[in-house]
Amino acid sequence: MESLNIEELYRAAEQSRLNAFESARQDSLKRLQSNLDDIGASYRSSVTQAQTASRISALGQEEKLAASGLSSGGSYATPTSGYTETARVAADNNLRSNLNTLSAARLQQEQEARNASNTEIAQARQSYENSVSDIRTQMAQAQINQYNADREYNYNVSTTAYQQAMQRWQTYGVVLPADAAILGVPAGTRTASSAYNNAKLALERWKALL
């Protein structure tokens, strides 16, 4: 009876689980990179909008100050009054605050994306390790079952061969050379010998175990 290569079968299953984990890990990393790219693009767009809004606001403020005689009307011109300088400083501070807020939001979003990816990968790894543990437990049990099946098969084959050799011994009255090793007695031993009765008793004990 040829035993199945149990270990090879289960090793293949284990490799399949490893491949699935690696695929899941790569997919998670690709999603992370895509999310980071989107966050970066959104951040740059928001910065541009904030700078544009600040510029438009500054120009409008300059026009108002110019209409009041407090400015020359040019946003890059030297301030003509302390009020003009204060207004420009306030605008710059407001833009800087907006940019800092946008930068902080970007960093938080990137960290959240990385955390989500790390969680996905950790879950995939745990699932892989659990499945491998199950596979190895199943493999060990299958090997035990195979061993028991092989042992039972070999036992039955040995019993059948012994029984057939006994029948030939009884038929021919002597042990044939081909049966000597099976019966454990010299070839030519007659049925009248005590060895024959001992062999019969051994066969009966074997049959009782079946």
Buried (B, 14 or more C-beta within 10 A) or exposed (E): EEEEEBEEEBBEBBEEBEEBBEEBBEBBEEBBEEBBEEBEEBBEEBBEEBEEEBEEEBEEBBEEBBEEEBBBEEBEEEBBBEEBEEBBEEBEEBBEEBBEEBEEBBEEBBEEBEEBBEEBBEEBEEBBEEBBEEBBEEBEEBBEEBEEEEEEEEEEEEBEEBEEBBEBBEEEEBBBEEBBEBBBBEEEBEBEBEBBEEBBEBBEEBEEEE
